[in-house]
Amino acid sequence: KCLLIISWSLTPWHCASMVDRRAKLKNRSLERGKSAPSFTVPSEDEKQGVKKVDPCLAALKIGHEFKKRSYYQLTYCHHCSELLWGIRNQGYQCTVCNYVTHEKCMPYLVVSCLHLLAESITDPISHKWAGPKDSKKKRKWCNVCRKRIQSSAYFCSVCRLYAHGACRDVAFNNCKRCALFTEVADVPFIHHWIEGNLPSSGKCEVCDKCCSTDLSLSGFRCGWCGICVHSACFDTYMMNKRHEKCTFRNLYNMILPPKAVSVNIKEIINHEEDTVSDDDVCHLFSPTGDDDISTDEDLKGRPVLIIDGSGGSEGYKKWRKRTLHPTYIQKNMCTEEVLRISLRKFGISACPDEYFIAEITHGIERELQSNEIVYNLRQSYNGPLKLYIHKREDESKIQELKIYNSKLSSVVPYVMCDIDEKTTAARIISNAVQLFKLDDNNPNNYCLYETNQLKGVSERIVEESELPWKRIQELRQDSLRSVSLMRYYLHTKEQQLTILYLWKIPVQYLQSVETAFQYMKDIGIGSDVIKVGPLFPSQASMIVEIKCLTTAQKLLTSLENVKVVPNIHPQELGRDQEPLLVFINTKSGGNQGFELLNGFSRHLNPHQVFDMLEGGPIPGLYAFRHVTSFRILVGGGDGTVGWVLGMLDKMRDILTLPSPPCATLPLGTGNDLARALKWGPGYSGEKLMQILYAVEDANVEEFDRWLVKMTEDIGILPTDSPLTEQNQDKEVVMNNYLGVGLDAEIALHFHQAREERPEKFNSRLHNKGVYLQLGVQKTFSRDGSADLHTSMTLYVDDKKFELPSGLKGIIVLNIQSWGAGSEPWGTNEEQGFEKNLYNDGKLEIMGLNGPMHLGQIKGGIRGGIRLAQGQKVKMILLNSLPIQVDGEAWTQLPSRIEIEKLPYQTCMLVKSPQTLSRSGLSHREAKLLLEKQSIVGNEAKLSGRRDRVSPNSSTLTALGVSTHTLYVKDEKRCQ
């Protein structure tokens, strides 16, 4: 009704005045690339009768097949993001990929159709789907069917591609390529463009206007550097040759470039394939609530189910969703048109003459004629009409097989080899080596890989005696789409070397290298193992190098506790690059750990982000063993940080950089180490880019760590004790603090409660509430804690220290923070005591009088009782007492406890209070500029100049900073 009123109210006078106003702006410059003006005025050539170019023919160059459509809801163009105006036939829609556009925008489209996208994928990488995620508040669009997602959305944790739950099976494997090491030098790294669903703060690099919209699937975003471009500005941006190469922008120093990573085996991600029974195919045509594009043609059409190949193997009673194409056929559509659209829908760009459509009636298959009207076909069963697509038999018995280049020394992307029924893989390898013109032309040094995309992405080595012709014919009978997505690659046999990390191995096999080899023989792969080690008995794990890809795949599929370790080539890193190694404990912080893992995998290279629950920190540290400079970010509690620091101690001889600086992302309960290093009390949803900037701006400082030796001495125990025959020694590393008595008893009760009901302790707030409850119970109940002056003896720097009476607890501090943010030592200086520092080589010993005193310290009302400071602490426990080290509590038998400083210090990252600007300058350039600017400013003051030194072009030239480099970094700012 509103549209009718508007159209009726527009009198001829209004329309004429509108044309006049638009005509005055005819020669204006387009701010958004090649986008057409919103109102077109007939040109002089059109007035003189010059023939106009058909927009549909222009769109055919990128594979679209458009038809006019009428929409009953507000619909927006996927190119210019403007509304489709009109009552009927407002715009055009592609019958294959559902691309919606104005008629005026069709000559300027930059998005290829679905089948051309499938053909352009030369190195398929499977998506890592996560979700479902509620998208009601932030409306998202499906990148597969180009329709709005109204309910729950699934997304790839690496490239942030969004899809419906039903669209995941048919999504193409075009995720980010994160391992691109090759022998060819100076290969430019290009952008990885992802269409639509841009961030709300995204601005176009061409017109500097906001390009984020939730009205349509429009715009592009690079999955690496994060730049955004309008769809209408995309051609203008790519015309500049400087923009073809991706520079990672502000993440250049922290990201691990794909050209420095090689993974010889792709991670097997087998997605569960959805199936539908023959009786439930009608649900594929029912509205799901996610389709916001309704057309009158769909309402008038006949439902037809197009089936790829056989579509199933259970007597046509059960279908795989990826082989089905539900559609509506109009009255005037013939078989030829239906065949062409269906082939493109399945991603097959071959000539339609090589295929045909058939129907099955009473068990008899009949081929449909090309001019036969599909709408008029009769059927003897209920539900939609079922049609099958098959390929015609080849009369020539010879076909071409495309062989792709897999990181070879040749710059040729692929070659075409002729095969027949008798062509073996060995002959194909020999022909491909000659066509690629490789330096090493010996076919014995190469092998043929087959990549299958039926469920995710999987690889296998083709045996030299195998016949690829037979393999292709077998797959073609099952699914034509699987054959079109199959890829063959030529590899060198040296690329088969795979490094695997195995954990949860029986300890008896980790005593020596020989026993580890015996374990590999017991599981049936001992002959293909090149190297075993290093071994980690404390973690029940080891590193294994395998020379055969088939054996590595067998190990990945048969065992659960196996992970592929990427190879990092440090010679490919820049001089200023310092990649960030990220460890995330997904068990910490409730659901925050999974969100951070997905977020860092999206911003950085996934091969530099590791989940601590999948083997701990060993895979990441071993992958970075040859990197000369890198930083570490640990997301978790203080125990997770201690776990990483402990593995760094054990791998000092393996790492080229034995002590990389570490930063903490607090996800635990107390987070005292993160508080002491200025990283805050806990993660509360900050933007990940700000965290990455803070890690790069952080200052490197040395950090003391202490070795705690506990010896259960027989001389301390009573003579009639059953433990006199046992002498168990224990060593732990202390990073934060050690407690004996009262606070250790509360921590022990918390640990026991968590062991009984671990599913309840998944929230930081809940954990603090349990600590508060235990403290209150201890305060208002009879205090049964032992008096420490009668239960232990304390020595500081080899001098006996007399403990005061009534002391219920002793805390040995290495950092300022204790008990989730309290500072019991205080900041006031007293005679005989120094300030508490974590890098002064001293420990602070303080005492607790009772539960009430403990509560006063927690509330900041009172401090602890300062006892002593020293470089060496020794305790003799005369009775069994509770003890805790960095939050881990247990009951310690009478023993001697010695605390000594480790012979080496660890480098930690302390958050800087000042964050440098990110507008055009990297961290190191901005920091160098500030340092040189301060030097020039001091010299100016000494010479009597009071004016402020500003970083203009002359100042930058005087400081030795290239203005051309800054112009390339930030063109708009320098202009």
Salt bridges, closest charged atoms under 4 A:
GLU31 OE1 - LYS209 NZ 2.52
GLU65 OE2 - ARG340 NH2 2.63
GLU65 OE1 - ARG344 NH1 3.42
GLU82 OE1 - LYS104 NZ 3.89
ASP123 OD2 - ARG177 NE 3.41
ASP123 OD1 - LYS266 NZ 2.91
GLU195 OE2 - ARG146 NH2 2.88
GLU205 OE1 - ARG249 NH2 2.96
GLU205 OE1 - LYS972 NZ 3.87
ASP214 OD2 - ARG139 NH2 3.05
GLU267 OE1 - LYS128 NZ 3.24
GLU273 OE2 - ARG320 NE 3.96
GLU273 OE2 - ARG322 NE 2.21
ASP278 OD1 - LYS386 NZ 3.44
ASP290 OD2 - HIS164 NE2 3.58
ASP291 OD2 - LYS147 NZ 3.24
ASP292 OD2 - ARG148 NE 3.89
ASP296 OD2 - ARG88 NH2 3.31
GLU297 OE1 - ARG69 NH1 3.75
GLU337 OE2 - LYS67 NZ 2.47
GLU354 OE1 - LYS391 NZ 2.97
GLU359 OE2 - ARG366 NH2 2.72
GLU365 OE1 - HIS390 NE2 3.31
GLU367 OE2 - ARG392 NH2 2.79
GLU372 OE2 - ARG366 NH2 3.15
GLU450 OE1 - ARG460 NH2 3.14
GLU450 OE2 - ARG471 NH2 3.06
GLU459 OE2 - LYS266 NZ 3.95
GLU466 OE2 - ARG460 NH2 2.60
ASP478 OD2 - ARG320 NH2 2.80
GLU578 OE1 - ARG631 NE 3.38
GLU578 OE1 - ARG924 NH2 2.54
GLU614 OE1 - LYS563 NZ 3.34
ASP649 OD2 - ARG705 NH1 2.58
GLU696 OE1 - ARG918 NH2 3.31
GLU696 OE2 - ARG924 NH1 3.27
ASP697 OD1 - ARG918 NH2 3.45
ASP697 OD1 - HIS923 ND1 2.46
ASP704 OD1 - LYS901 NZ 3.98
ASP713 OD2 - ARG896 NH1 1.38
GLU745 OE2 - LYS778 NZ 2.94
GLU755 OE2 - HIS751 NE2 3.84
GLU759 OE2 - ARG757 NE 2.90
ASP783 OD1 - LYS778 NZ 3.86
ASP787 OD1 - LYS808 NZ 2.81
ASP798 OD1 - LYS872 NZ 3.87
GLU834 OE2 - LYS842 NZ 3.21
GLU900 OE2 - LYS872 NZ 3.57
ASP947 OD2 - ARG945 NH2 3.22
GLU971 OE1 - ARG242 NH2 3.24
